[in-house]
């Protein structure tokens, strides 16, 4: 693996939004009935606002928006919900992501939960929410807890001041500690802490200190990511470089968290062994998710869609203004219809790269095909020691898990890869 970039792409879904293209004559009302075909559907609300843009962030978000602008955005989210007429459909859970959801004021947060309640009714349902240290206040957490939030995820990245500065994070270690204490006080069912390794000039010793402190708070989950430096991000523009010993840092993360009683669910997700996570480790790849807002992605069967994806601030702001001026949200103008071949690739990616593993019999039942004959790549990986067979499943070995960001992209189809490259060339010609 010498001279090979192993941190190519975080494959949390498939296909990537950069493969989506313009659609015509598509009305969401023709596809919403697919929600009735599943027993569990997820509802997602995207809050694309942040105090500042982190150096590594390539998510759809904008900074510096004032109260009136955010109020207008909530107006449009409510309009979108009403136009979708979702009362006939049952959703099992709600995720509020971003951006930084707690960028909202207390009043705005209450309003968001009222919009959610309009869809979900007054029954109980788990809410999952993301946050950042500077926006995490006790007052907002009280609202979140009262409104059913079960899992809250806090992006910390490091407890070292100098490492936060290299990531262009604007919170301090002490502010992160205060946020953790406030979250612990509310006694959420699950607290997740996010950390990053491979930060420029980070050492194994400083990483271990961060992990040691993180574990001391007894979070139910930890997400520990390698540093990605993507086109359009501040780190890329500043020609930042990931630490050369990033792979060794990954090994340190796995070994240390295992010693502390955490079970590895994927390359980056670690779950405390005495905690049963909200998201199970069973097979996935066919679930429905409906997103409200600008920047969130929806999956309704083989139909995936979202507003056009951008990274740079000027492009995100333009798209957000388009969202705010939309008259009819039922007209879907940007997305991707997966054919059977793409559905197969999605299914493999969504199972093989996680603890669930890839069940050969389930694959045959779902697609009527023999897995090994269709994807000989799995046998090649088996010979190389990246994959093993266990109880009729293909499972990543420890080496394969470490190489998830290298193996996953090899499962991308030529068509999707071509679309992704075309998107990159169109928006980042000067970077390629």
C-alpha positions as CSV (number, residue, x, y, z in Angstrom):
1,X,0.0,0.0,0.0
2,X,3.0,2.3,-0.3
3,X,2.4,5.6,-2.1
4,X,-1.4,4.9,-2.2
5,X,-3.8,7.5,-0.8
6,X,-6.0,5.4,1.4
7,X,-8.2,8.2,2.7
8,X,-10.0,8.7,-0.6
9,X,-13.6,9.1,0.3
10,X,-15.9,8.6,3.3
11,X,-18.5,6.2,1.8
12,X,-21.4,6.8,4.2
13,X,-23.9,6.6,1.3
14,X,-24.1,5.9,-2.4
15,X,-24.2,7.4,-4.9
16,X,-22.6,10.7,-3.8
17,X,-24.6,13.9,-4.3
18,X,-22.1,15.1,-6.9
19,X,-23.5,12.3,-9.2
20,X,-27.0,13.8,-9.1
21,X,-28.2,15.8,-12.1
22,X,-31.1,17.9,-13.3
23,X,-34.5,16.2,-13.4
24,X,-37.6,17.3,-15.3
25,X,-41.3,16.6,-14.8
26,X,-40.7,14.8,-11.4
27,X,-43.4,15.4,-8.7
28,X,-42.7,14.1,-5.2
29,X,-46.4,13.1,-4.8
30,X,-45.7,10.2,-7.2
31,X,-43.1,8.8,-4.9
32,X,-44.3,9.6,-1.4
33,X,-46.5,6.4,-1.3
34,X,-43.2,4.5,-1.2
35,X,-43.1,5.5,2.5
36,X,-46.1,3.2,3.1
37,X,-44.0,0.2,1.7
38,X,-41.6,0.3,4.7
39,X,-42.3,-0.1,8.4
40,X,-39.6,2.4,9.3
41,X,-39.0,5.8,7.6
42,X,-36.7,8.6,8.8
43,X,-37.4,12.3,8.6
44,X,-34.5,14.7,8.3
45,X,-34.4,18.4,8.8
46,X,-31.3,20.3,7.5
47,X,-30.2,23.4,9.2
48,X,-27.5,24.8,7.0
49,X,-26.2,27.6,9.3
50,X,-22.9,27.8,11.1
51,X,-21.0,30.5,13.1
52,X,-17.9,29.8,11.0
53,X,-16.7,27.3,8.4
54,X,-14.3,24.7,9.7
55,X,-11.1,24.2,7.7
56,X,-12.0,20.7,6.6
57,X,-15.8,21.1,6.1
58,X,-17.2,20.4,2.6
59,X,-20.8,20.1,3.8
60,X,-23.6,22.3,2.5
61,X,-23.7,25.2,5.0
62,X,-23.4,29.0,5.2
63,X,-22.1,31.4,7.8
64,X,-23.1,34.8,9.1
65,X,-26.8,34.7,8.6
66,X,-28.9,36.9,10.8
67,X,-32.1,36.2,12.7
68,X,-34.5,37.4,10.0
69,X,-32.8,35.2,7.4
70,X,-33.1,32.1,9.6
71,X,-36.7,32.9,10.4
72,X,-37.4,33.1,6.6
73,X,-35.7,29.7,6.2
74,X,-38.0,28.2,8.9
75,X,-41.0,29.7,7.1
76,X,-40.0,27.9,3.9
77,X,-39.4,24.6,5.8
78,X,-42.9,24.8,7.2
79,X,-44.2,25.6,3.7
80,X,-42.4,22.6,2.3
81,X,-43.8,20.3,5.0
82,X,-47.3,21.5,4.3
83,X,-46.9,21.1,0.5
84,X,-45.8,17.5,1.0
85,X,-49.0,16.7,3.0
86,X,-47.2,14.1,5.1
87,X,-50.0,13.3,7.6
88,X,-50.8,9.9,5.9
89,X,-47.2,8.6,6.4
90,X,-45.5,7.2,9.5
91,X,-41.9,8.2,10.4
92,X,-40.0,6.3,13.1
93,X,-37.4,8.9,13.9
94,X,-36.2,12.4,13.3
95,X,-32.7,13.7,12.7
96,X,-31.8,17.4,12.8
97,X,-28.5,18.0,11.1
98,X,-26.5,20.7,9.5
99,X,-24.6,23.0,9.6
100,X,-25.2,23.6,13.3
101,X,-28.8,23.0,14.4
102,X,-28.2,24.8,17.7
103,X,-27.3,27.9,15.7
104,X,-31.0,28.5,16.0
105,X,-32.1,30.7,18.9
106,X,-34.3,29.2,21.6
107,X,-37.4,30.7,20.0
108,X,-36.4,29.3,16.6
109,X,-35.6,25.9,18.0
110,X,-39.0,25.7,19.6
111,X,-40.5,26.7,16.3
112,X,-38.6,23.9,14.5
113,X,-39.9,21.4,16.9
114,X,-43.4,22.6,16.3
115,X,-42.9,22.1,12.6
116,X,-41.7,18.5,13.3
117,X,-44.6,17.9,15.6
118,X,-47.0,18.9,12.8
119,X,-45.7,15.9,10.9
120,X,-45.1,13.4,13.7
121,X,-48.1,14.2,16.0
122,X,-47.8,14.1,19.7
123,X,-46.6,10.5,19.9
124,X,-43.2,9.7,21.2
125,X,-40.3,9.3,18.7
126,X,-36.5,9.6,19.0
127,X,-34.8,12.7,17.8
128,X,-31.1,12.8,16.9
129,X,-29.3,16.1,16.8
130,X,-25.9,17.5,16.0
131,X,-24.3,20.4,17.7
132,X,-21.0,22.4,18.2
133,X,-19.5,23.6,21.4
134,X,-20.1,27.3,21.0
135,X,-23.8,26.8,20.3
136,X,-24.4,24.3,23.0
137,X,-26.2,26.1,25.9
138,X,-28.1,24.6,28.8
139,X,-31.3,26.5,27.7
140,X,-31.3,25.0,24.2
141,X,-30.5,21.5,25.6
142,X,-33.5,21.7,27.9
143,X,-35.7,22.3,24.9
144,X,-34.1,19.5,22.9
145,X,-34.5,17.0,25.8
146,X,-38.1,18.0,26.5
147,X,-38.9,17.6,22.7
148,X,-37.7,14.0,22.6
149,X,-34.0,14.2,21.7
150,X,-32.3,10.9,22.5
151,X,-29.0,11.2,20.8
152,X,-26.9,14.3,20.7
153,X,-23.6,14.5,18.8
154,X,-21.0,17.1,19.7
155,X,-18.1,17.9,17.2
156,X,-15.0,18.5,19.3
157,X,-12.2,17.2,17.1
158,X,-9.4,17.8,19.7
159,X,-8.8,19.0,23.2
160,X,-5.6,20.7,22.1
161,X,-5.8,24.4,21.4
162,X,-3.1,24.4,18.7
163,X,-4.7,21.5,16.9
164,X,-8.1,23.2,16.9
165,X,-6.4,26.3,15.3
166,X,-4.9,24.2,12.6
167,X,-8.4,22.9,11.8
168,X,-9.7,26.5,11.8
169,X,-12.1,25.5,14.6
170,X,-13.2,28.6,16.6
171,X,-14.1,26.9,19.9
172,X,-11.7,26.4,22.8
173,X,-11.1,23.2,24.7
174,X,-12.7,24.6,27.8
175,X,-15.8,25.6,25.8
176,X,-16.0,21.9,24.6
177,X,-15.7,20.7,28.2
178,X,-18.5,23.1,29.3
179,X,-20.7,21.8,26.4
180,X,-20.1,18.2,27.5
181,X,-21.0,19.0,31.1
182,X,-24.2,20.7,29.9
183,X,-25.1,17.6,27.8
184,X,-24.4,15.2,30.6
185,X,-26.6,17.2,32.9
186,X,-29.6,16.6,30.7
187,X,-28.9,12.9,30.7
188,X,-29.6,12.1,27.1
189,X,-29.8,8.4,26.1
190,X,-26.8,8.8,23.9
191,X,-24.0,11.3,23.8
192,X,-21.6,11.0,20.8
193,X,-18.3,12.9,20.6
194,X,-16.5,13.5,17.3
195,X,-12.7,13.6,17.0
196,X,-10.2,13.8,14.2
197,X,-6.8,12.3,13.7
198,X,-4.2,13.2,11.1
199,X,-4.3,16.9,12.0
200,X,-1.2,18.7,10.8
201,X,1.6,18.4,13.4
202,X,-0.6,16.2,15.6
203,X,1.3,13.5,17.4
204,X,0.3,10.1,18.7
205,X,0.8,11.4,22.2
206,X,-1.5,14.4,21.7
207,X,-4.1,12.2,20.0
208,X,-4.1,9.7,22.9
209,X,-4.5,12.6,25.4
210,X,-7.6,13.8,23.5
211,X,-9.0,10.2,23.4
212,X,-8.3,9.7,27.1
213,X,-10.2,12.9,28.0
214,X,-13.0,12.0,25.7
215,X,-13.4,8.6,27.2
216,X,-13.4,10.0,30.7
217,X,-16.8,11.6,30.0
218,X,-18.2,8.1,29.3
219,X,-19.9,8.9,26.0
220,X,-22.1,6.1,24.6
221,X,-20.6,6.6,21.1
222,X,-17.4,8.1,19.6
223,X,-16.9,8.9,15.9
224,X,-13.2,9.3,15.2
225,X,-12.4,10.4,11.7
226,X,-9.3,10.8,9.6
227,X,-8.7,14.3,8.4
228,X,-10.1,14.8,4.9
229,X,-8.8,17.7,2.8
230,X,-11.3,18.2,0.0
231,X,-11.6,20.7,-2.8
232,X,-13.3,23.9,-1.8
233,X,-12.3,23.7,1.8
234,X,-10.2,26.2,3.7
235,X,-7.5,23.6,4.4
236,X,-7.3,22.8,0.7
237,X,-7.0,26.5,-0.2
238,X,-4.3,26.9,2.4
239,X,-2.5,23.9,1.1
240,X,-2.8,22.0,4.4
241,X,-1.4,18.5,4.6
242,X,-2.5,15.6,6.7
243,X,-0.1,14.1,9.2
244,X,2.1,11.5,7.5
245,X,1.5,8.9,10.3
246,X,-2.3,9.1,10.0
247,X,-2.6,5.3,9.5
248,X,-0.6,4.6,12.7
249,X,-2.9,7.0,14.5
250,X,-5.9,5.0,13.3
251,X,-4.3,1.9,14.8
252,X,-3.8,3.8,18.1
253,X,-7.5,4.8,18.1
254,X,-8.7,1.2,17.6
255,X,-6.4,-0.2,20.2
256,X,-7.0,2.4,22.8
257,X,-10.8,2.5,22.5
258,X,-10.9,-1.3,22.5
259,X,-9.0,-1.3,25.8
260,X,-11.5,1.2,27.2
261,X,-14.5,-1.0,26.3
262,X,-15.7,0.3,23.0
263,X,-16.8,-1.9,20.1
264,X,-15.9,-0.9,16.6
265,X,-18.9,-0.7,14.3
266,X,-17.1,0.8,11.3
267,X,-13.8,2.5,10.4
268,X,-14.9,5.6,12.4
269,X,-17.8,4.5,14.7
270,X,-17.1,3.1,18.2
271,X,-19.9,2.1,20.6
272,X,-19.6,1.5,24.3
273,X,-20.1,-2.2,24.9
274,X,-22.8,-1.7,27.5
275,X,-24.9,0.5,25.2
276,X,-27.4,-0.6,22.6
277,X,-27.3,2.0,19.9
278,X,-30.4,3.6,18.4
279,X,-29.2,2.7,14.9
280,X,-28.9,-1.1,14.8
281,X,-26.2,-3.0,13.0
282,X,-28.6,-5.0,10.9
283,X,-28.5,-5.0,7.1
284,X,-29.3,-1.7,5.5
285,X,-29.5,-0.1,2.1
286,X,-33.2,0.0,1.5
287,X,-34.4,2.4,4.1
288,X,-36.4,5.6,3.2
289,X,-35.4,9.1,4.4
290,X,-37.3,12.2,3.6
291,X,-35.4,15.5,4.0
292,X,-36.8,18.9,4.6
293,X,-34.8,22.1,4.0
294,X,-32.0,23.0,1.7
295,X,-29.0,20.6,1.4
296,X,-30.6,17.5,2.9
297,X,-30.7,14.3,0.9
298,X,-33.8,12.1,0.5
299,X,-34.1,8.4,-0.4
300,X,-37.4,7.0,-1.5
301,X,-36.6,3.6,-2.8
302,X,-34.4,3.9,-5.9
303,X,-35.1,7.6,-6.1
304,X,-32.5,9.8,-4.5
305,X,-32.8,13.6,-4.6
306,X,-31.7,16.9,-3.0
307,X,-31.1,20.5,-3.8
308,X,-27.9,20.9,-5.9
309,X,-24.8,20.3,-3.8
310,X,-22.1,22.9,-3.4
311,X,-19.1,23.5,-1.2
312,X,-17.9,27.1,-1.6
313,X,-19.8,29.7,0.4
314,X,-20.8,31.8,-2.6
315,X,-22.4,28.8,-4.3
316,X,-24.1,27.6,-1.1
317,X,-25.5,31.0,-0.5
318,X,-26.9,31.3,-4.0
319,X,-28.6,27.9,-3.7
320,X,-30.0,28.8,-0.3
321,X,-31.6,31.9,-1.9
322,X,-33.1,29.7,-4.6
323,X,-34.6,27.5,-1.9
324,X,-36.1,30.6,-0.1
325,X,-37.7,31.8,-3.3
326,X,-39.2,28.4,-4.4
327,X,-42.9,28.4,-5.0
328,X,-43.6,24.7,-5.3
329,X,-41.4,22.2,-3.3
330,X,-43.2,19.3,-4.8
331,X,-41.3,19.7,-8.1
332,X,-38.1,17.8,-7.7
333,X,-35.5,19.1,-10.1
334,X,-32.3,17.4,-9.0
335,X,-31.6,13.8,-8.2
336,X,-30.6,10.3,-9.3
337,X,-32.7,7.2,-10.2
338,X,-30.7,4.1,-9.3
339,X,-31.0,1.2,-11.7
340,X,-30.6,-2.4,-10.4
341,X,-26.9,-2.3,-10.8
342,X,-26.5,0.8,-8.7
343,X,-28.9,-0.6,-6.1
344,X,-26.6,-3.6,-5.8
345,X,-23.5,-1.4,-5.3
346,X,-25.3,0.7,-2.7
347,X,-26.4,-2.5,-0.8
348,X,-22.8,-3.9,-0.8
349,X,-21.3,-0.5,0.4
350,X,-23.9,0.0,3.1
351,X,-23.3,-3.5,4.6
352,X,-19.7,-4.6,3.8
353,X,-18.1,-1.4,5.3
354,X,-20.0,-1.8,8.6
355,X,-20.2,-4.4,11.4
356,X,-23.3,-5.9,9.9
357,X,-21.3,-7.5,7.1
358,X,-22.6,-8.6,3.7
359,X,-24.9,-11.6,3.9
360,X,-24.6,-13.6,0.7
361,X,-28.1,-15.3,1.0
362,X,-29.8,-11.9,1.7
363,X,-28.1,-10.5,-1.4
364,X,-29.5,-13.4,-3.5
365,X,-33.0,-13.0,-2.0
366,X,-32.9,-9.2,-2.7
367,X,-31.4,-9.3,-6.2
368,X,-31.7,-12.9,-7.4
369,X,-28.1,-13.1,-8.3
370,X,-24.9,-14.8,-7.1
371,X,-22.7,-12.2,-5.2
372,X,-19.4,-13.8,-6.0
373,X,-20.1,-14.1,-9.7
374,X,-21.2,-10.5,-10.0
375,X,-18.5,-8.9,-7.9
376,X,-15.3,-10.9,-8.2
377,X,-13.6,-7.9,-6.5
378,X,-14.7,-9.4,-3.2
379,X,-12.8,-12.6,-3.9
380,X,-9.7,-10.5,-4.8
381,X,-10.0,-8.7,-1.5
382,X,-10.4,-12.0,0.2
383,X,-7.1,-13.2,-1.3
384,X,-5.4,-10.0,-0.2
385,X,-6.7,-10.4,3.4
386,X,-9.1,-7.4,3.3
387,X,-12.2,-9.6,3.5
388,X,-13.1,-12.8,5.3
389,X,-16.1,-15.2,5.1
390,X,-17.9,-15.7,8.4
391,X,-21.3,-17.5,8.8
392,X,-22.2,-17.0,5.1
393,X,-21.2,-13.3,5.3
394,X,-18.4,-11.3,3.8
395,X,-16.8,-9.3,6.6
396,X,-14.0,-6.8,6.6
397,X,-10.9,-8.0,8.4
398,X,-9.1,-5.6,10.7
399,X,-6.9,-4.6,7.8
400,X,-9.9,-4.2,5.5
401,X,-11.7,-2.0,8.0
402,X,-8.6,0.2,8.2
403,X,-8.7,0.6,4.4
404,X,-12.5,1.3,4.1
405,X,-11.8,4.7,2.5
406,X,-9.6,2.9,-0.1
407,X,-11.8,-0.1,-0.7
408,X,-15.2,1.6,-0.8
409,X,-14.5,3.9,-3.8
410,X,-13.5,0.8,-5.9
411,X,-17.2,-0.2,-5.7
412,X,-18.3,3.0,-7.4
413,X,-19.7,2.3,-10.9
414,X,-18.0,3.9,-14.0
415,X,-21.1,6.0,-14.6
416,X,-21.2,7.4,-11.1
417,X,-17.5,7.9,-11.0
418,X,-17.6,9.8,-14.3
419,X,-20.4,12.1,-13.0
420,X,-18.4,12.8,-9.8
421,X,-15.3,13.7,-11.8
422,X,-17.2,15.9,-14.1
423,X,-18.7,17.8,-11.1
424,X,-15.3,18.2,-9.6
425,X,-13.9,19.5,-12.9
426,X,-16.7,22.0,-13.3
427,X,-16.4,23.5,-9.9
428,X,-12.7,23.1,-9.0
429,X,-10.8,23.2,-12.3
430,X,-8.2,25.4,-10.7
431,X,-7.6,22.7,-8.0
432,X,-7.2,19.7,-10.3
